[in-house]
Amino acid sequence: MCKVLCVANQKGGVGKTTLTYNVGCSFALEGKKVLLVDLDGLCTLTKANGFDPSKFDTSIVEVLENSKNIVGAIYDTEIAGVSLLPSSPMLDTLELKMVSKKDKYDRLKNALEIVKPIFDVILIDCSPALNVFSVSALSAADYLLVPAETKYQSDFSLDVFLTTYETIKEVRNPNINLLGVVATMYNCQATEDKEVLQTLKEKVEVLGIIKRTTAVSSAVKKGLPCVIANRRTVVAKEFREITRKIMCQMEV
């Protein structure tokens, strides 16, 4: 049975897309068929896969407008087992049109139901905001994975987001479950990072620690995830280990 995993945090710059991309591709390396959904108007996940968002005839925008079938908006990537539902720069404009629609929070879930038989896991990369699309993603997901930078400001933002998650779980999606947090961009030499990491561990389950390293950024330049471009590095092995923990919890 296909599981839907939402990767989200209201704070920007915490490594959501990097986590989504590497965990998604790690699933594929474990033999799973994966769909990556780019639900961010900046199209970062789409670009990370080596695509120009302006070149697609059909994207997540047309799917959410209910004008196109989702099957026609899914594209193969260069990574075996990984497909992409790309975003578009017009996504933020679409939100203005959808605000008054009664089914605005259900459109993504309804669309994904059509392709669930094709995939083992669907990962949704959200924008760093609480908007129509992030609420839609949380409403459609079976599980939530939260990347959190080990900085004081990020820790405060995490508390706010976890409150949001609990509200959405109560009001819209009682079936969603929090898998845990991945500590990102960790600097083991910094006192602030050590203190925030300890605080995280006291509040939620920390599934893994991604250290601040050039291995991730160098992989992006190659148009590949770290788990493929730099697979022998410590950070790539950590992404793979995080994915295995997620697979166990999700029973994928």
N, C-alpha and C positions, 0 to 999 in steps of 0.2 A: 504494500500500500504506500502510495506517494505521501511524503511528509513535506510540509511547507515551513521553512525557517526564515524568520524575519531578522535581519541584522540592522539594529537601529540604536540611536542615541540622539537626543535633542541638541547636543553640543556638536559643533563642527570640528574638523581637524583631529579626530580621535582615531582615525584609521578604519572607518566602516568599509569603504570600498576595498581596501587592501585585504581586510579580513574576509569579506564576502568572496573575493576573487580566489584567494589562496585556499580557503576552506572548500569552496565549490570545486575547484580543480583537484583538491585532495580527495574529495568524494569520488571523482572520476578515476583517479589513480587507484582507488580501492575497488574499481569495477562497477561503479554506479553510474546511471544515466542522469545527467544534471541539467536543470534549466536555471540560468541566471537571469533575474529580472531587474533591470535598471529603472528605479523609480525616483530618480533625481534629475531635475532639470539641467544640472551641470553636465550630465551624461558621462560622468567619470568612469563608471564601469564599462560603458560602451567603448569609450576611448581606450581603456586599458586592454580591451580585447583586440585593439588594432583597427577599429572601425571609425569612419567619419560619420557622426550622427546625422549630418545634413544629407547624406547620400541614400538614406533608406526611404523607400516609397511607403512603407508601413512600419509603425513603431507602437510603443505603448500608448501614445496619444490617440491613434485611431482606434485601438482596442477599447480604451476607456470612453471614447465617444460613442461606442457601440456601432461604429460605422464599418468596422472590419473584424473578421473572424481572427481570433488569436493565433490559429495555426499558421495563417499567412504572414504573421509578424514575428515568427521565430526563425532564427538563422543559425546555421552551423558555425562554430568557431574553428580555429586551427588546432584546438586541443580535442583529442578523441573523447567522445562521451559528454562533451559540454556544448550546450546550445545557449543562445542569447535572445532575450526579448529586449530590444534596445530602447533607450529613451530618446527624447527629442528636446531641442531648445524651446519648443513650443509647449512643453509640459506645464510650466508655470502659468502660461496664459490660459490653458485648459482649466486650471483650478478655478479661475474666476467664473467660468461658464458652468462649472459643476456645483458650485456652492448652493444653488437653489434647488438642485435635483434631489428628489426624495431617496433615490437609490444610490447616491454618490459613494457611500461607504461599502456597497455590496458589489459594485461593478467588477472590481479586481478579483474578488473571490469567485464570482460567477464565471469569469473568463478562465481562471486557472482550473476550475473544475473540469473544463473541457479537455485539458491536456494532461491532467493528472495520470491517466492510464499510460501515458507515454514515458513518464519519468519516475525515477526513484525518489528524487528530492528536488525541491524548488527553493532557491535562495533569493530573497528580495533585499536589494540594497536601497535603503531609504535616504531621503534628504535629511539634512540636519535641522529639522524644524517639526513642530507639531502642526501639521496641515492636513488637508483632505486625504492626501496620498499616504502619509505615514499612518493615519488612523485606519485607512483602508487596508494597509499592509498588516497591521496588528489584528485587524478584524478577520483577515484571510488566513492568518498563520496558525500553525499548530504549536510552534515554539518560537521563543525570542532569545537571541544572542546579543549581548551588549558589549561593544568595545569601549574601554574607558582608559583614557590617558592618566598616568600616575602623577597628576598635578592637583594642587589644592582646588583650583577653580573647576577642574573637571569633576572632582569628587562631589562638589556641591551640586553641579549640574546633573550628576548621576542620581542623586537623591530625588531631585525634581522629576526626572524621567521615570524612575521606578514608581513614584506616586501616580504618574500618568498611566503607566502600564497597569497598575492595580485598578484604576478607574475604568480603563477600557475592558479589562478582564471582567469586571463587575457588570458593566453596562452593555457591552457589545459582544464580547467573545469569551465566555466562561471556560472554553476548552483550551485556550492558549496557556502554555507553561514556560516559565523562565528557566532556561538551561543554566545560565550563569553569565559571568563577566570574563572577558579576556583583557588583561592589563596590557596596554599597548605603549610603544615608544618608551619603554622603561630604561632608565639610566641607573645602573646598580651603584654608581659612585655618588649619586645625589641623595642627600638626606631627605629632601622633599619627596622624592620618588619612593624611598623606603618607607616613610611614614604613611603615605597615601596607600601604598600596596598593603600594608598591615591593616589599615582601616577598611579597605575593600574586603580583605579576607574575613574580617569580623562581621561584615554585613551580608555578604553574598558568597556563593561558591565561585572561586576563581579557577577557571578551566585551564588557564595557561598564561604565560608571560612572554610577550613579544618585545625583545630588547630593541633599542634604537640602533639601527645598523644600516650600512650602505647596501647590503645584499638585497633589500626590498626595492630601493630606488633604482638600483642598477638593473634589476629584473624588469621594472616598468619601462625602461629605455629600450629593452629588447622586445617589448610588446608581449611579455609572458609573465605568469605568476612566479613568485620566488620558488615555489615548490617544484617548478620545472626548470627554470633558468639557472637557479643556484641550489639545486636539490641537496647538495652535500653540506650546506651550511647549517649552523646551529638553529637559525631562525626558521629555515625550511623544515627541519626535523620537528621543531616545536609546533608549526602549523599542522603537520601531519598527525602529531600526537593529540593536539586539540580536536582534530577532526575525528579521530578514533574514539575519543571520549564522547563526542557529540553523537556519533553513530550508535554507541551503546545506549545512551540516554533516549535517543529517538527510536531505537530498535529498527534501524534501517538495514 
